[in-house]
Amino acid sequence: MAVFSKHEDQSKEMESIIGSSVHVEGSFIGSGDVVVEGRVSGSLKTKRNLRVGTGAILKADIEAANMLLAGEIRGQIKCFGKVELAATAKVYGNVETQSIAVAHGAILHGKVIMSGPEMPVAKEMKVRE
């Protein structure tokens, strides 16, 4: 599954790019897709998709609809859809998501908390006497 679909209407929401020479400190809040190739310290939130490139370093709590992570992330991750960890990803922190895919070689140090539809309660079994 590609996080950034070519079929999405990209004219509605602009993409924000944090280039490899850029260092953002503080809170970064966006409503469109965000691509990070540089450094972010603090927090990063977007209502849409987040892509973190292989050379990116985030010392931040991040929140997005879907994520494709290939760089280094040190912080808490909250995703409302799917998180994809590429083989080059290094994640140090907890991940809360509905779905996760981890490529061979990715590093994940933290808890994964899967959210979504509640599990049905098991019916009480009757014991024969």
Disulfide bonds with the S-S distance in Angstrom:
none
